[in-house]
Amino acid sequence: MSAPSDRSQEPLMTVRAAVILMLGTQIAVAAGVLTVLAGNAWAVAVLAAGGAFAGTVAFARSVIG
């Protein structure tokens, strides 16, 4: 059995994951703000932001190598 490795020096997440999540968050915020500015309710804006986040993350995962 191998000895447990010291994981204290490993990064919490990869740069690729951070970029994908940051991009998804930015697009989601923009979609939510634009939805509210279009005159819709906050609940609709949250649903639109969630869909935008999921779509952006799925797309970015396939594009960013």
VMD Tcl script that builds the backbone (N, CA, C; Angstrom):
set m [mol new atoms 195]
animate dup $m
set s [atomselect $m all]
$s set {name element resname resid chain x y z} {
  {N N MET 1 A 0.846 -1.175 0.000}
  {CA C MET 1 A 0.000 0.000 0.000}
  {C C MET 1 A 0.890 1.237 0.000}
  {N N SER 2 A 0.559 2.223 -0.759}
  {CA C SER 2 A 1.377 3.428 -0.851}
  {C C SER 2 A 1.060 4.387 0.296}
  {N N ALA 3 A 2.044 5.170 0.640}
  {CA C ALA 3 A 1.883 6.145 1.713}
  {C C ALA 3 A 1.060 7.328 1.210}
  {N N PRO 4 A 0.238 7.901 2.085}
  {CA C PRO 4 A -0.548 9.067 1.650}
  {C C PRO 4 A 0.364 10.243 1.314}
  {N N SER 5 A 0.038 10.941 0.256}
  {CA C SER 5 A 0.860 12.074 -0.166}
  {C C SER 5 A 0.409 13.357 0.538}
  {N N ASP 6 A 1.319 14.297 0.637}
  {CA C ASP 6 A 1.018 15.589 1.236}
  {C C ASP 6 A 0.326 16.457 0.193}
  {N N ARG 7 A -0.953 16.715 0.391}
  {CA C ARG 7 A -1.732 17.460 -0.597}
  {C C ARG 7 A -1.861 18.934 -0.243}
  {N N SER 8 A -1.106 19.389 0.741}
  {CA C SER 8 A -1.239 20.776 1.174}
  {C C SER 8 A -0.690 21.760 0.147}
  {N N GLN 9 A 0.156 21.318 -0.768}
  {CA C GLN 9 A 0.742 22.205 -1.763}
  {C C GLN 9 A 0.017 22.168 -3.099}
  {N N GLU 10 A -0.980 21.301 -3.235}
  {CA C GLU 10 A -1.721 21.215 -4.489}
  {C C GLU 10 A -2.721 22.365 -4.589}
  {N N PRO 11 A -2.957 22.873 -5.792}
  {CA C PRO 11 A -3.962 23.933 -5.938}
  {C C PRO 11 A -5.370 23.382 -5.699}
  {N N LEU 12 A -6.244 24.248 -5.256}
  {CA C LEU 12 A -7.619 23.836 -4.962}
  {C C LEU 12 A -8.368 23.477 -6.236}
  {N N MET 13 A -8.093 24.203 -7.312}
  {CA C MET 13 A -8.683 23.887 -8.608}
  {C C MET 13 A -7.705 24.290 -9.698}
  {N N THR 14 A -7.902 23.724 -10.872}
  {CA C THR 14 A -7.002 24.027 -11.975}
  {C C THR 14 A -7.329 25.393 -12.560}
  {N N VAL 15 A -6.397 25.929 -13.306}
  {CA C VAL 15 A -6.618 27.217 -13.963}
  {C C VAL 15 A -7.760 27.086 -14.964}
  {N N ARG 16 A -7.823 25.960 -15.667}
  {CA C ARG 16 A -8.894 25.726 -16.648}
  {C C ARG 16 A -10.263 25.780 -15.978}
  {N N ALA 17 A -10.406 25.109 -14.840}
  {CA C ALA 17 A -11.684 25.114 -14.126}
  {C C ALA 17 A -12.042 26.511 -13.637}
  {N N ALA 18 A -11.053 27.249 -13.154}
  {CA C ALA 18 A -11.307 28.610 -12.670}
  {C C ALA 18 A -11.763 29.519 -13.801}
  {N N VAL 19 A -11.131 29.395 -14.970}
  {CA C VAL 19 A -11.514 30.227 -16.115}
  {C C VAL 19 A -12.928 29.884 -16.573}
  {N N ILE 20 A -13.249 28.605 -16.637}
  {CA C ILE 20 A -14.582 28.190 -17.081}
  {C C ILE 20 A -15.651 28.684 -16.112}
  {N N LEU 21 A -15.428 28.531 -14.816}
  {CA C LEU 21 A -16.419 28.987 -13.836}
  {C C LEU 21 A -16.543 30.505 -13.803}
  {N N MET 22 A -15.414 31.216 -13.967}
  {CA C MET 22 A -15.460 32.672 -14.002}
  {C C MET 22 A -16.247 33.163 -15.224}
  {N N LEU 23 A -15.993 32.550 -16.364}
  {CA C LEU 23 A -16.715 32.915 -17.575}
  {C C LEU 23 A -18.214 32.641 -17.419}
  {N N GLY 24 A -18.545 31.495 -16.866}
  {CA C GLY 24 A -19.948 31.159 -16.636}
  {C C GLY 24 A -20.627 32.131 -15.700}
  {N N THR 25 A -19.918 32.535 -14.650}
  {CA C THR 25 A -20.487 33.481 -13.690}
  {C C THR 25 A -20.708 34.850 -14.323}
  {N N GLN 26 A -19.750 35.305 -15.114}
  {CA C GLN 26 A -19.897 36.610 -15.760}
  {C C GLN 26 A -21.067 36.623 -16.735}
  {N N ILE 27 A -21.207 35.584 -17.520}
  {CA C ILE 27 A -22.315 35.508 -18.470}
  {C C ILE 27 A -23.646 35.404 -17.731}
  {N N ALA 28 A -23.674 34.651 -16.639}
  {CA C ALA 28 A -24.905 34.506 -15.864}
  {C C ALA 28 A -25.339 35.838 -15.254}
  {N N VAL 29 A -24.389 36.593 -14.719}
  {CA C VAL 29 A -24.725 37.902 -14.144}
  {C C VAL 29 A -25.243 38.831 -15.231}
  {N N ALA 30 A -24.590 38.836 -16.374}
  {CA C ALA 30 A -25.049 39.694 -17.476}
  {C C ALA 30 A -26.459 39.300 -17.927}
  {N N ALA 31 A -26.719 38.016 -18.038}
  {CA C ALA 31 A -28.054 37.569 -18.456}
  {C C ALA 31 A -29.105 37.944 -17.419}
  {N N GLY 32 A -28.776 37.794 -16.144}
  {CA C GLY 32 A -29.727 38.155 -15.091}
  {C C GLY 32 A -30.022 39.641 -15.065}
  {N N VAL 33 A -28.996 40.454 -15.191}
  {CA C VAL 33 A -29.188 41.913 -15.179}
  {C C VAL 33 A -30.006 42.351 -16.385}
  {N N LEU 34 A -29.674 41.828 -17.548}
  {CA C LEU 34 A -30.430 42.206 -18.745}
  {C C LEU 34 A -31.883 41.751 -18.663}
  {N N THR 35 A -32.120 40.613 -18.032}
  {CA C THR 35 A -33.496 40.138 -17.876}
  {C C THR 35 A -34.292 41.055 -16.962}
  {N N VAL 36 A -33.671 41.505 -15.877}
  {CA C VAL 36 A -34.356 42.426 -14.972}
  {C C VAL 36 A -34.589 43.772 -15.652}
  {N N LEU 37 A -33.592 44.250 -16.382}
  {CA C LEU 37 A -33.739 45.535 -17.071}
  {C C LEU 37 A -34.802 45.481 -18.175}
  {N N ALA 38 A -35.091 44.285 -18.661}
  {CA C ALA 38 A -36.133 44.128 -19.674}
  {C C ALA 38 A -37.528 44.165 -19.048}
  {N N GLY 39 A -37.600 44.220 -17.725}
  {CA C GLY 39 A -38.886 44.371 -17.062}
  {C C GLY 39 A -39.442 43.086 -16.481}
  {N N ASN 40 A -38.653 42.032 -16.433}
  {CA C ASN 40 A -39.127 40.778 -15.869}
  {C C ASN 40 A -38.867 40.723 -14.369}
  {N N ALA 41 A -39.511 39.763 -13.711}
  {CA C ALA 41 A -39.357 39.594 -12.263}
  {C C ALA 41 A -37.996 38.984 -11.941}
  {N N TRP 42 A -37.591 39.124 -10.670}
  {CA C TRP 42 A -36.306 38.578 -10.237}
  {C C TRP 42 A -36.251 37.064 -10.400}
  {N N ALA 43 A -37.386 36.393 -10.165}
  {CA C ALA 43 A -37.398 34.935 -10.302}
  {C C ALA 43 A -37.085 34.515 -11.740}
  {N N VAL 44 A -37.612 35.246 -12.685}
  {CA C VAL 44 A -37.326 34.965 -14.093}
  {C C VAL 44 A -35.861 35.234 -14.397}
  {N N ALA 45 A -35.324 36.290 -13.808}
  {CA C ALA 45 A -33.916 36.623 -14.024}
  {C C ALA 45 A -32.996 35.550 -13.457}
  {N N VAL 46 A -33.342 35.006 -12.301}
  {CA C VAL 46 A -32.525 33.944 -11.704}
  {C C VAL 46 A -32.571 32.695 -12.578}
  {N N LEU 47 A -33.728 32.358 -13.098}
  {CA C LEU 47 A -33.826 31.204 -13.988}
  {C C LEU 47 A -33.048 31.425 -15.279}
  {N N ALA 48 A -33.120 32.618 -15.812}
  {CA C ALA 48 A -32.352 32.928 -17.024}
  {C C ALA 48 A -30.853 32.868 -16.752}
  {N N ALA 49 A -30.432 33.381 -15.598}
  {CA C ALA 49 A -29.013 33.341 -15.236}
  {C C ALA 49 A -28.535 31.910 -15.041}
  {N N GLY 50 A -29.351 31.082 -14.429}
  {CA C GLY 50 A -28.982 29.679 -14.247}
  {C C GLY 50 A -28.826 28.947 -15.562}
  {N N GLY 51 A -29.736 29.202 -16.486}
  {CA C GLY 51 A -29.623 28.591 -17.808}
  {C C GLY 51 A -28.413 29.094 -18.568}
  {N N ALA 52 A -28.130 30.380 -18.436}
  {CA C ALA 52 A -26.959 30.949 -19.103}
  {C C ALA 52 A -25.675 30.378 -18.513}
  {N N PHE 53 A -25.636 30.208 -17.195}
  {CA C PHE 53 A -24.454 29.639 -16.554}
  {C C PHE 53 A -24.216 28.206 -17.029}
  {N N ALA 54 A -25.267 27.403 -17.018}
  {CA C ALA 54 A -25.123 26.004 -17.427}
  {C C ALA 54 A -24.702 25.892 -18.888}
  {N N GLY 55 A -25.314 26.691 -19.738}
  {CA C GLY 55 A -24.955 26.656 -21.148}
  {C C GLY 55 A -23.536 27.116 -21.404}
  {N N THR 56 A -23.121 28.151 -20.700}
  {CA C THR 56 A -21.771 28.676 -20.878}
  {C C THR 56 A -20.720 27.681 -20.391}
  {N N VAL 57 A -20.971 27.064 -19.251}
  {CA C VAL 57 A -20.015 26.093 -18.722}
  {C C VAL 57 A -19.917 24.880 -19.657}
  {N N ALA 58 A -21.038 24.406 -20.150}
  {CA C ALA 58 A -21.012 23.265 -21.065}
  {C C ALA 58 A -20.268 23.614 -22.344}
  {N N PHE 59 A -20.515 24.807 -22.885}
  {CA C PHE 59 A -19.839 25.228 -24.100}
  {C C PHE 59 A -18.340 25.439 -23.871}
  {N N ALA 60 A -18.009 26.110 -22.780}
  {CA C ALA 60 A -16.606 26.410 -22.494}
  {C C ALA 60 A -15.809 25.134 -22.225}
  {N N ARG 61 A -16.419 24.151 -21.586}
  {CA C ARG 61 A -15.709 22.885 -21.360}
  {C C ARG 61 A -15.346 22.205 -22.668}
  {N N SER 62 A -16.199 22.347 -23.668}
  {CA C SER 62 A -15.905 21.688 -24.940}
  {C C SER 62 A -14.926 22.489 -25.779}
  {N N VAL 63 A -14.847 23.801 -25.569}
  {CA C VAL 63 A -13.992 24.650 -26.391}
  {C C VAL 63 A -12.604 24.831 -25.778}
  {N N ILE 64 A -12.550 25.068 -24.473}
  {CA C ILE 64 A -11.271 25.315 -23.813}
  {C C ILE 64 A -10.592 23.983 -23.555}
  {N N GLY 65 A -9.433 23.808 -24.178}
  {CA C GLY 65 A -8.717 22.536 -24.163}
  {C C GLY 65 A -8.127 22.212 -22.866}
}
mol reanalyze $m
mol bondsrecalc $m
mol representation Tube
mol addrep $m
